[in-house]
Amino acid sequence: MTLLNGIRQARRRPAARATVERTLCDLRPGESAHVSALGSNLSDQVRRRLTDFGFDEGVEVTMLRRAPLGDPCVYRVRDYDLCLRRREAGAIQCSCPLTQAQNAVDGTQNTLDQTRQADARAQQTPSAEQPVSVSDAEGTNPAAAAR
């Protein structure tokens, strides 16, 4: 309680941010999250190694990039970059702000919508039309001359 103009006022606590629990491998490039727990399915050796690398509870981790085939991924932890396999990243539980998690879902949905629209456009194209090759344009293809 504080005293303001002779009136007692309750101190306002900052509003708790809504978070979503995800695994580290679910992050997309550029997204950040805070480590909440290391998975129980990790061996003691791997768990100790991850702790040595800085994956402690509450530490902020940012996903920087993913290899062309999706494994491994590069994460920024405590001012340095670290490469983890998808298996290890999947065992690290993290919490990220709800808005960021929702944007990831929306981005996935937008990508799916774009794919569906492209498929629909491809199906509308008449299949009887065949692309004209260079030899067709020059008149050296007898099948093209018959058209």
Chimera marker file (.cmm) of the C-alpha trace (Angstrom):
<marker_set name="trace">
<marker id="1" x="0.000" y="0.000" z="0.000" r="1" g="1" b="0" radius="0.5"/>
<marker id="2" x="1.199" y="3.467" z="-0.812" r="1" g="1" b="0" radius="0.5"/>
<marker id="3" x="-0.064" y="6.818" z="0.286" r="1" g="1" b="0" radius="0.5"/>
<marker id="4" x="-1.086" y="9.149" z="-2.540" r="1" g="1" b="0" radius="0.5"/>
<marker id="5" x="-2.711" y="12.494" z="-1.680" r="1" g="1" b="0" radius="0.5"/>
<marker id="6" x="-3.630" y="11.122" z="1.713" r="1" g="1" b="0" radius="0.5"/>
<marker id="7" x="-5.459" y="8.147" z="0.194" r="1" g="1" b="0" radius="0.5"/>
<marker id="8" x="-4.192" y="4.627" z="0.523" r="1" g="1" b="0" radius="0.5"/>
<marker id="9" x="-3.626" y="3.038" z="-2.852" r="1" g="1" b="0" radius="0.5"/>
<marker id="10" x="-2.845" y="-0.592" z="-3.559" r="1" g="1" b="0" radius="0.5"/>
<marker id="11" x="0.333" y="-1.152" z="-5.546" r="1" g="1" b="0" radius="0.5"/>
<marker id="12" x="-0.333" y="-2.484" z="-8.952" r="1" g="1" b="0" radius="0.5"/>
<marker id="13" x="1.523" y="-5.568" z="-9.914" r="1" g="1" b="0" radius="0.5"/>
<marker id="14" x="2.563" y="-5.940" z="-13.494" r="1" g="1" b="0" radius="0.5"/>
<marker id="15" x="0.158" y="-8.126" z="-15.407" r="1" g="1" b="0" radius="0.5"/>
<marker id="16" x="1.380" y="-11.651" z="-15.922" r="1" g="1" b="0" radius="0.5"/>
<marker id="17" x="2.152" y="-12.333" z="-19.550" r="1" g="1" b="0" radius="0.5"/>
<marker id="18" x="0.320" y="-15.232" z="-21.070" r="1" g="1" b="0" radius="0.5"/>
<marker id="19" x="2.756" y="-17.880" z="-22.228" r="1" g="1" b="0" radius="0.5"/>
<marker id="20" x="2.593" y="-21.132" z="-24.130" r="1" g="1" b="0" radius="0.5"/>
<marker id="21" x="4.735" y="-24.186" z="-23.375" r="1" g="1" b="0" radius="0.5"/>
<marker id="22" x="6.576" y="-25.510" z="-26.420" r="1" g="1" b="0" radius="0.5"/>
<marker id="23" x="9.728" y="-27.429" z="-27.150" r="1" g="1" b="0" radius="0.5"/>
<marker id="24" x="12.808" y="-25.666" z="-28.420" r="1" g="1" b="0" radius="0.5"/>
<marker id="25" x="12.630" y="-27.419" z="-31.791" r="1" g="1" b="0" radius="0.5"/>
<marker id="26" x="9.152" y="-25.898" z="-32.362" r="1" g="1" b="0" radius="0.5"/>
<marker id="27" x="10.583" y="-22.376" z="-32.529" r="1" g="1" b="0" radius="0.5"/>
<marker id="28" x="10.919" y="-20.709" z="-35.908" r="1" g="1" b="0" radius="0.5"/>
<marker id="29" x="13.929" y="-18.615" z="-36.954" r="1" g="1" b="0" radius="0.5"/>
<marker id="30" x="13.925" y="-15.314" z="-35.061" r="1" g="1" b="0" radius="0.5"/>
<marker id="31" x="11.631" y="-16.488" z="-32.250" r="1" g="1" b="0" radius="0.5"/>
<marker id="32" x="12.751" y="-16.362" z="-28.622" r="1" g="1" b="0" radius="0.5"/>
<marker id="33" x="11.650" y="-18.320" z="-25.570" r="1" g="1" b="0" radius="0.5"/>
<marker id="34" x="12.703" y="-18.964" z="-21.977" r="1" g="1" b="0" radius="0.5"/>
<marker id="35" x="13.834" y="-22.418" z="-20.898" r="1" g="1" b="0" radius="0.5"/>
<marker id="36" x="11.382" y="-23.905" z="-18.418" r="1" g="1" b="0" radius="0.5"/>
<marker id="37" x="12.691" y="-27.482" z="-18.048" r="1" g="1" b="0" radius="0.5"/>
<marker id="38" x="14.945" y="-30.136" z="-19.509" r="1" g="1" b="0" radius="0.5"/>
<marker id="39" x="13.129" y="-33.291" z="-20.559" r="1" g="1" b="0" radius="0.5"/>
<marker id="40" x="13.210" y="-36.342" z="-18.314" r="1" g="1" b="0" radius="0.5"/>
<marker id="41" x="14.050" y="-38.590" z="-21.272" r="1" g="1" b="0" radius="0.5"/>
<marker id="42" x="17.587" y="-37.157" z="-21.552" r="1" g="1" b="0" radius="0.5"/>
<marker id="43" x="20.549" y="-39.149" z="-20.321" r="1" g="1" b="0" radius="0.5"/>
<marker id="44" x="22.510" y="-37.708" z="-17.403" r="1" g="1" b="0" radius="0.5"/>
<marker id="45" x="25.439" y="-36.991" z="-19.716" r="1" g="1" b="0" radius="0.5"/>
<marker id="46" x="23.359" y="-34.987" z="-22.194" r="1" g="1" b="0" radius="0.5"/>
<marker id="47" x="21.504" y="-33.183" z="-19.396" r="1" g="1" b="0" radius="0.5"/>
<marker id="48" x="24.802" y="-32.139" z="-17.772" r="1" g="1" b="0" radius="0.5"/>
<marker id="49" x="26.212" y="-31.045" z="-21.132" r="1" g="1" b="0" radius="0.5"/>
<marker id="50" x="23.163" y="-28.890" z="-21.907" r="1" g="1" b="0" radius="0.5"/>
<marker id="51" x="23.405" y="-27.324" z="-18.450" r="1" g="1" b="0" radius="0.5"/>
<marker id="52" x="27.092" y="-26.595" z="-19.096" r="1" g="1" b="0" radius="0.5"/>
<marker id="53" x="26.100" y="-24.913" z="-22.365" r="1" g="1" b="0" radius="0.5"/>
<marker id="54" x="23.786" y="-22.589" z="-20.423" r="1" g="1" b="0" radius="0.5"/>
<marker id="55" x="20.357" y="-24.185" z="-20.768" r="1" g="1" b="0" radius="0.5"/>
<marker id="56" x="19.225" y="-23.332" z="-17.248" r="1" g="1" b="0" radius="0.5"/>
<marker id="57" x="15.689" y="-22.522" z="-16.193" r="1" g="1" b="0" radius="0.5"/>
<marker id="58" x="14.678" y="-18.990" z="-17.171" r="1" g="1" b="0" radius="0.5"/>
<marker id="59" x="17.465" y="-18.429" z="-19.713" r="1" g="1" b="0" radius="0.5"/>
<marker id="60" x="16.370" y="-16.782" z="-22.961" r="1" g="1" b="0" radius="0.5"/>
<marker id="61" x="17.064" y="-18.766" z="-26.133" r="1" g="1" b="0" radius="0.5"/>
<marker id="62" x="16.639" y="-17.462" z="-29.689" r="1" g="1" b="0" radius="0.5"/>
<marker id="63" x="16.371" y="-19.722" z="-32.708" r="1" g="1" b="0" radius="0.5"/>
<marker id="64" x="18.662" y="-18.278" z="-35.383" r="1" g="1" b="0" radius="0.5"/>
<marker id="65" x="18.546" y="-20.652" z="-38.330" r="1" g="1" b="0" radius="0.5"/>
<marker id="66" x="17.837" y="-24.170" z="-39.434" r="1" g="1" b="0" radius="0.5"/>
<marker id="67" x="19.961" y="-26.398" z="-41.676" r="1" g="1" b="0" radius="0.5"/>
<marker id="68" x="18.568" y="-26.982" z="-45.186" r="1" g="1" b="0" radius="0.5"/>
<marker id="69" x="17.092" y="-30.365" z="-44.235" r="1" g="1" b="0" radius="0.5"/>
<marker id="70" x="15.810" y="-29.083" z="-40.869" r="1" g="1" b="0" radius="0.5"/>
<marker id="71" x="18.404" y="-30.685" z="-38.624" r="1" g="1" b="0" radius="0.5"/>
<marker id="72" x="20.483" y="-29.358" z="-36.820" r="1" g="1" b="0" radius="0.5"/>
<marker id="73" x="19.400" y="-25.876" z="-35.724" r="1" g="1" b="0" radius="0.5"/>
<marker id="74" x="21.425" y="-22.935" z="-34.436" r="1" g="1" b="0" radius="0.5"/>
<marker id="75" x="20.313" y="-21.242" z="-31.206" r="1" g="1" b="0" radius="0.5"/>
<marker id="76" x="21.662" y="-18.180" z="-29.381" r="1" g="1" b="0" radius="0.5"/>
<marker id="77" x="22.129" y="-18.831" z="-25.664" r="1" g="1" b="0" radius="0.5"/>
<marker id="78" x="23.806" y="-16.274" z="-23.376" r="1" g="1" b="0" radius="0.5"/>
<marker id="79" x="25.669" y="-14.335" z="-26.084" r="1" g="1" b="0" radius="0.5"/>
<marker id="80" x="26.936" y="-17.306" z="-28.079" r="1" g="1" b="0" radius="0.5"/>
<marker id="81" x="25.583" y="-19.503" z="-30.853" r="1" g="1" b="0" radius="0.5"/>
<marker id="82" x="25.058" y="-23.207" z="-30.323" r="1" g="1" b="0" radius="0.5"/>
<marker id="83" x="24.054" y="-25.937" z="-32.755" r="1" g="1" b="0" radius="0.5"/>
<marker id="84" x="21.676" y="-28.652" z="-31.484" r="1" g="1" b="0" radius="0.5"/>
<marker id="85" x="20.164" y="-31.714" z="-33.090" r="1" g="1" b="0" radius="0.5"/>
<marker id="86" x="16.400" y="-31.841" z="-33.292" r="1" g="1" b="0" radius="0.5"/>
<marker id="87" x="16.353" y="-34.727" z="-30.781" r="1" g="1" b="0" radius="0.5"/>
<marker id="88" x="18.061" y="-32.661" z="-28.055" r="1" g="1" b="0" radius="0.5"/>
<marker id="89" x="16.110" y="-29.493" z="-28.882" r="1" g="1" b="0" radius="0.5"/>
<marker id="90" x="12.864" y="-31.459" z="-28.645" r="1" g="1" b="0" radius="0.5"/>
<marker id="91" x="13.687" y="-32.442" z="-25.063" r="1" g="1" b="0" radius="0.5"/>
<marker id="92" x="14.036" y="-28.824" z="-23.882" r="1" g="1" b="0" radius="0.5"/>
<marker id="93" x="10.745" y="-27.325" z="-22.697" r="1" g="1" b="0" radius="0.5"/>
<marker id="94" x="10.400" y="-23.575" z="-23.087" r="1" g="1" b="0" radius="0.5"/>
<marker id="95" x="7.759" y="-20.928" z="-22.664" r="1" g="1" b="0" radius="0.5"/>
<marker id="96" x="7.172" y="-18.154" z="-25.147" r="1" g="1" b="0" radius="0.5"/>
<marker id="97" x="4.732" y="-15.235" z="-25.125" r="1" g="1" b="0" radius="0.5"/>
<marker id="98" x="1.265" y="-16.116" z="-26.368" r="1" g="1" b="0" radius="0.5"/>
<marker id="99" x="1.371" y="-13.488" z="-29.107" r="1" g="1" b="0" radius="0.5"/>
<marker id="100" x="4.558" y="-14.982" z="-30.539" r="1" g="1" b="0" radius="0.5"/>
<marker id="101" x="3.137" y="-18.508" z="-30.413" r="1" g="1" b="0" radius="0.5"/>
<marker id="102" x="-0.082" y="-17.300" z="-32.036" r="1" g="1" b="0" radius="0.5"/>
<marker id="103" x="1.905" y="-15.581" z="-34.798" r="1" g="1" b="0" radius="0.5"/>
<marker id="104" x="3.682" y="-18.878" z="-35.467" r="1" g="1" b="0" radius="0.5"/>
<marker id="105" x="0.325" y="-20.650" z="-35.779" r="1" g="1" b="0" radius="0.5"/>
<marker id="106" x="-1.058" y="-17.858" z="-37.973" r="1" g="1" b="0" radius="0.5"/>
<marker id="107" x="2.047" y="-18.019" z="-40.166" r="1" g="1" b="0" radius="0.5"/>
<marker id="108" x="1.568" y="-21.754" z="-40.604" r="1" g="1" b="0" radius="0.5"/>
<marker id="109" x="-2.080" y="-21.220" z="-41.444" r="1" g="1" b="0" radius="0.5"/>
<marker id="110" x="-1.211" y="-18.512" z="-43.984" r="1" g="1" b="0" radius="0.5"/>
<marker id="111" x="1.318" y="-20.829" z="-45.616" r="1" g="1" b="0" radius="0.5"/>
<marker id="112" x="-1.291" y="-23.588" z="-45.834" r="1" g="1" b="0" radius="0.5"/>
<marker id="113" x="-3.805" y="-21.163" z="-47.357" r="1" g="1" b="0" radius="0.5"/>
<marker id="114" x="-1.263" y="-20.011" z="-49.946" r="1" g="1" b="0" radius="0.5"/>
<marker id="115" x="-0.477" y="-23.632" z="-50.856" r="1" g="1" b="0" radius="0.5"/>
<marker id="116" x="-4.164" y="-24.452" z="-51.261" r="1" g="1" b="0" radius="0.5"/>
<marker id="117" x="-4.692" y="-21.394" z="-53.462" r="1" g="1" b="0" radius="0.5"/>
<marker id="118" x="-1.735" y="-22.354" z="-55.662" r="1" g="1" b="0" radius="0.5"/>
<marker id="119" x="-3.093" y="-25.909" z="-56.002" r="1" g="1" b="0" radius="0.5"/>
<marker id="120" x="-6.519" y="-24.561" z="-56.963" r="1" g="1" b="0" radius="0.5"/>
<marker id="121" x="-4.976" y="-22.315" z="-59.640" r="1" g="1" b="0" radius="0.5"/>
<marker id="122" x="-2.979" y="-25.248" z="-61.016" r="1" g="1" b="0" radius="0.5"/>
<marker id="123" x="-6.131" y="-27.370" z="-61.303" r="1" g="1" b="0" radius="0.5"/>
<marker id="124" x="-7.981" y="-24.608" z="-63.163" r="1" g="1" b="0" radius="0.5"/>
<marker id="125" x="-5.326" y="-24.501" z="-65.905" r="1" g="1" b="0" radius="0.5"/>
<marker id="126" x="-6.552" y="-26.571" z="-68.883" r="1" g="1" b="0" radius="0.5"/>
<marker id="127" x="-4.458" y="-29.705" z="-69.231" r="1" g="1" b="0" radius="0.5"/>
<marker id="128" x="-4.845" y="-29.731" z="-73.049" r="1" g="1" b="0" radius="0.5"/>
<marker id="129" x="-2.473" y="-26.802" z="-73.317" r="1" g="1" b="0" radius="0.5"/>
<marker id="130" x="1.103" y="-27.909" z="-73.692" r="1" g="1" b="0" radius="0.5"/>
<marker id="131" x="4.042" y="-25.580" z="-73.305" r="1" g="1" b="0" radius="0.5"/>
<marker id="132" x="5.723" y="-24.556" z="-76.540" r="1" g="1" b="0" radius="0.5"/>
<marker id="133" x="9.380" y="-25.512" z="-76.712" r="1" g="1" b="0" radius="0.5"/>
<marker id="134" x="12.115" y="-23.672" z="-78.595" r="1" g="1" b="0" radius="0.5"/>
<marker id="135" x="12.106" y="-26.279" z="-81.367" r="1" g="1" b="0" radius="0.5"/>
<marker id="136" x="8.325" y="-25.766" z="-81.789" r="1" g="1" b="0" radius="0.5"/>
<marker id="137" x="8.809" y="-22.049" z="-82.271" r="1" g="1" b="0" radius="0.5"/>
<marker id="138" x="11.508" y="-22.606" z="-84.915" r="1" g="1" b="0" radius="0.5"/>
<marker id="139" x="9.338" y="-25.000" z="-86.883" r="1" g="1" b="0" radius="0.5"/>
<marker id="140" x="11.709" y="-27.968" z="-86.608" r="1" g="1" b="0" radius="0.5"/>
<marker id="141" x="9.243" y="-30.145" z="-84.709" r="1" g="1" b="0" radius="0.5"/>
<marker id="142" x="6.841" y="-31.893" z="-87.144" r="1" g="1" b="0" radius="0.5"/>
<marker id="143" x="4.241" y="-32.503" z="-84.406" r="1" g="1" b="0" radius="0.5"/>
<marker id="144" x="4.108" y="-28.774" z="-83.686" r="1" g="1" b="0" radius="0.5"/>
<marker id="145" x="3.717" y="-27.978" z="-87.388" r="1" g="1" b="0" radius="0.5"/>
<marker id="146" x="0.642" y="-30.227" z="-87.531" r="1" g="1" b="0" radius="0.5"/>
<marker id="147" x="-1.072" y="-28.145" z="-84.822" r="1" g="1" b="0" radius="0.5"/>
<link id1="1" id2="2" r="1" g="1" b="0" radius="0.2"/>
<link id1="2" id2="3" r="1" g="1" b="0" radius="0.2"/>
<link id1="3" id2="4" r="1" g="1" b="0" radius="0.2"/>
<link id1="4" id2="5" r="1" g="1" b="0" radius="0.2"/>
<link id1="5" id2="6" r="1" g="1" b="0" radius="0.2"/>
<link id1="6" id2="7" r="1" g="1" b="0" radius="0.2"/>
<link id1="7" id2="8" r="1" g="1" b="0" radius="0.2"/>
<link id1="8" id2="9" r="1" g="1" b="0" radius="0.2"/>
<link id1="9" id2="10" r="1" g="1" b="0" radius="0.2"/>
<link id1="10" id2="11" r="1" g="1" b="0" radius="0.2"/>
<link id1="11" id2="12" r="1" g="1" b="0" radius="0.2"/>
<link id1="12" id2="13" r="1" g="1" b="0" radius="0.2"/>
<link id1="13" id2="14" r="1" g="1" b="0" radius="0.2"/>
<link id1="14" id2="15" r="1" g="1" b="0" radius="0.2"/>
<link id1="15" id2="16" r="1" g="1" b="0" radius="0.2"/>
<link id1="16" id2="17" r="1" g="1" b="0" radius="0.2"/>
<link id1="17" id2="18" r="1" g="1" b="0" radius="0.2"/>
<link id1="18" id2="19" r="1" g="1" b="0" radius="0.2"/>
<link id1="19" id2="20" r="1" g="1" b="0" radius="0.2"/>
<link id1="20" id2="21" r="1" g="1" b="0" radius="0.2"/>
<link id1="21" id2="22" r="1" g="1" b="0" radius="0.2"/>
<link id1="22" id2="23" r="1" g="1" b="0" radius="0.2"/>
<link id1="23" id2="24" r="1" g="1" b="0" radius="0.2"/>
<link id1="24" id2="25" r="1" g="1" b="0" radius="0.2"/>
<link id1="25" id2="26" r="1" g="1" b="0" radius="0.2"/>
<link id1="26" id2="27" r="1" g="1" b="0" radius="0.2"/>
<link id1="27" id2="28" r="1" g="1" b="0" radius="0.2"/>
<link id1="28" id2="29" r="1" g="1" b="0" radius="0.2"/>
<link id1="29" id2="30" r="1" g="1" b="0" radius="0.2"/>
<link id1="30" id2="31" r="1" g="1" b="0" radius="0.2"/>
<link id1="31" id2="32" r="1" g="1" b="0" radius="0.2"/>
<link id1="32" id2="33" r="1" g="1" b="0" radius="0.2"/>
<link id1="33" id2="34" r="1" g="1" b="0" radius="0.2"/>
<link id1="34" id2="35" r="1" g="1" b="0" radius="0.2"/>
<link id1="35" id2="36" r="1" g="1" b="0" radius="0.2"/>
<link id1="36" id2="37" r="1" g="1" b="0" radius="0.2"/>
<link id1="37" id2="38" r="1" g="1" b="0" radius="0.2"/>
<link id1="38" id2="39" r="1" g="1" b="0" radius="0.2"/>
<link id1="39" id2="40" r="1" g="1" b="0" radius="0.2"/>
<link id1="40" id2="41" r="1" g="1" b="0" radius="0.2"/>
<link id1="41" id2="42" r="1" g="1" b="0" radius="0.2"/>
<link id1="42" id2="43" r="1" g="1" b="0" radius="0.2"/>
<link id1="43" id2="44" r="1" g="1" b="0" radius="0.2"/>
<link id1="44" id2="45" r="1" g="1" b="0" radius="0.2"/>
<link id1="45" id2="46" r="1" g="1" b="0" radius="0.2"/>
<link id1="46" id2="47" r="1" g="1" b="0" radius="0.2"/>
<link id1="47" id2="48" r="1" g="1" b="0" radius="0.2"/>
<link id1="48" id2="49" r="1" g="1" b="0" radius="0.2"/>
<link id1="49" id2="50" r="1" g="1" b="0" radius="0.2"/>
<link id1="50" id2="51" r="1" g="1" b="0" radius="0.2"/>
<link id1="51" id2="52" r="1" g="1" b="0" radius="0.2"/>
<link id1="52" id2="53" r="1" g="1" b="0" radius="0.2"/>
<link id1="53" id2="54" r="1" g="1" b="0" radius="0.2"/>
<link id1="54" id2="55" r="1" g="1" b="0" radius="0.2"/>
<link id1="55" id2="56" r="1" g="1" b="0" radius="0.2"/>
<link id1="56" id2="57" r="1" g="1" b="0" radius="0.2"/>
<link id1="57" id2="58" r="1" g="1" b="0" radius="0.2"/>
<link id1="58" id2="59" r="1" g="1" b="0" radius="0.2"/>
<link id1="59" id2="60" r="1" g="1" b="0" radius="0.2"/>
<link id1="60" id2="61" r="1" g="1" b="0" radius="0.2"/>
<link id1="61" id2="62" r="1" g="1" b="0" radius="0.2"/>
<link id1="62" id2="63" r="1" g="1" b="0" radius="0.2"/>
<link id1="63" id2="64" r="1" g="1" b="0" radius="0.2"/>
<link id1="64" id2="65" r="1" g="1" b="0" radius="0.2"/>
<link id1="65" id2="66" r="1" g="1" b="0" radius="0.2"/>
<link id1="66" id2="67" r="1" g="1" b="0" radius="0.2"/>
<link id1="67" id2="68" r="1" g="1" b="0" radius="0.2"/>
<link id1="68" id2="69" r="1" g="1" b="0" radius="0.2"/>
<link id1="69" id2="70" r="1" g="1" b="0" radius="0.2"/>
<link id1="70" id2="71" r="1" g="1" b="0" radius="0.2"/>
<link id1="71" id2="72" r="1" g="1" b="0" radius="0.2"/>
<link id1="72" id2="73" r="1" g="1" b="0" radius="0.2"/>
<link id1="73" id2="74" r="1" g="1" b="0" radius="0.2"/>
<link id1="74" id2="75" r="1" g="1" b="0" radius="0.2"/>
<link id1="75" id2="76" r="1" g="1" b="0" radius="0.2"/>
<link id1="76" id2="77" r="1" g="1" b="0" radius="0.2"/>
<link id1="77" id2="78" r="1" g="1" b="0" radius="0.2"/>
<link id1="78" id2="79" r="1" g="1" b="0" radius="0.2"/>
<link id1="79" id2="80" r="1" g="1" b="0" radius="0.2"/>
<link id1="80" id2="81" r="1" g="1" b="0" radius="0.2"/>
<link id1="81" id2="82" r="1" g="1" b="0" radius="0.2"/>
<link id1="82" id2="83" r="1" g="1" b="0" radius="0.2"/>
<link id1="83" id2="84" r="1" g="1" b="0" radius="0.2"/>
<link id1="84" id2="85" r="1" g="1" b="0" radius="0.2"/>
<link id1="85" id2="86" r="1" g="1" b="0" radius="0.2"/>
<link id1="86" id2="87" r="1" g="1" b="0" radius="0.2"/>
<link id1="87" id2="88" r="1" g="1" b="0" radius="0.2"/>
<link id1="88" id2="89" r="1" g="1" b="0" radius="0.2"/>
<link id1="89" id2="90" r="1" g="1" b="0" radius="0.2"/>
<link id1="90" id2="91" r="1" g="1" b="0" radius="0.2"/>
<link id1="91" id2="92" r="1" g="1" b="0" radius="0.2"/>
<link id1="92" id2="93" r="1" g="1" b="0" radius="0.2"/>
<link id1="93" id2="94" r="1" g="1" b="0" radius="0.2"/>
<link id1="94" id2="95" r="1" g="1" b="0" radius="0.2"/>
<link id1="95" id2="96" r="1" g="1" b="0" radius="0.2"/>
<link id1="96" id2="97" r="1" g="1" b="0" radius="0.2"/>
<link id1="97" id2="98" r="1" g="1" b="0" radius="0.2"/>
<link id1="98" id2="99" r="1" g="1" b="0" radius="0.2"/>
<link id1="99" id2="100" r="1" g="1" b="0" radius="0.2"/>
<link id1="100" id2="101" r="1" g="1" b="0" radius="0.2"/>
<link id1="101" id2="102" r="1" g="1" b="0" radius="0.2"/>
<link id1="102" id2="103" r="1" g="1" b="0" radius="0.2"/>
<link id1="103" id2="104" r="1" g="1" b="0" radius="0.2"/>
<link id1="104" id2="105" r="1" g="1" b="0" radius="0.2"/>
<link id1="105" id2="106" r="1" g="1" b="0" radius="0.2"/>
<link id1="106" id2="107" r="1" g="1" b="0" radius="0.2"/>
<link id1="107" id2="108" r="1" g="1" b="0" radius="0.2"/>
<link id1="108" id2="109" r="1" g="1" b="0" radius="0.2"/>
<link id1="109" id2="110" r="1" g="1" b="0" radius="0.2"/>
<link id1="110" id2="111" r="1" g="1" b="0" radius="0.2"/>
<link id1="111" id2="112" r="1" g="1" b="0" radius="0.2"/>
<link id1="112" id2="113" r="1" g="1" b="0" radius="0.2"/>
<link id1="113" id2="114" r="1" g="1" b="0" radius="0.2"/>
<link id1="114" id2="115" r="1" g="1" b="0" radius="0.2"/>
<link id1="115" id2="116" r="1" g="1" b="0" radius="0.2"/>
<link id1="116" id2="117" r="1" g="1" b="0" radius="0.2"/>
<link id1="117" id2="118" r="1" g="1" b="0" radius="0.2"/>
<link id1="118" id2="119" r="1" g="1" b="0" radius="0.2"/>
<link id1="119" id2="120" r="1" g="1" b="0" radius="0.2"/>
<link id1="120" id2="121" r="1" g="1" b="0" radius="0.2"/>
<link id1="121" id2="122" r="1" g="1" b="0" radius="0.2"/>
<link id1="122" id2="123" r="1" g="1" b="0" radius="0.2"/>
<link id1="123" id2="124" r="1" g="1" b="0" radius="0.2"/>
<link id1="124" id2="125" r="1" g="1" b="0" radius="0.2"/>
<link id1="125" id2="126" r="1" g="1" b="0" radius="0.2"/>
<link id1="126" id2="127" r="1" g="1" b="0" radius="0.2"/>
<link id1="127" id2="128" r="1" g="1" b="0" radius="0.2"/>
<link id1="128" id2="129" r="1" g="1" b="0" radius="0.2"/>
<link id1="129" id2="130" r="1" g="1" b="0" radius="0.2"/>
<link id1="130" id2="131" r="1" g="1" b="0" radius="0.2"/>
<link id1="131" id2="132" r="1" g="1" b="0" radius="0.2"/>
<link id1="132" id2="133" r="1" g="1" b="0" radius="0.2"/>
<link id1="133" id2="134" r="1" g="1" b="0" radius="0.2"/>
<link id1="134" id2="135" r="1" g="1" b="0" radius="0.2"/>
<link id1="135" id2="136" r="1" g="1" b="0" radius="0.2"/>
<link id1="136" id2="137" r="1" g="1" b="0" radius="0.2"/>
<link id1="137" id2="138" r="1" g="1" b="0" radius="0.2"/>
<link id1="138" id2="139" r="1" g="1" b="0" radius="0.2"/>
<link id1="139" id2="140" r="1" g="1" b="0" radius="0.2"/>
<link id1="140" id2="141" r="1" g="1" b="0" radius="0.2"/>
<link id1="141" id2="142" r="1" g="1" b="0" radius="0.2"/>
<link id1="142" id2="143" r="1" g="1" b="0" radius="0.2"/>
<link id1="143" id2="144" r="1" g="1" b="0" radius="0.2"/>
<link id1="144" id2="145" r="1" g="1" b="0" radius="0.2"/>
<link id1="145" id2="146" r="1" g="1" b="0" radius="0.2"/>
<link id1="146" id2="147" r="1" g="1" b="0" radius="0.2"/>
</marker_set>
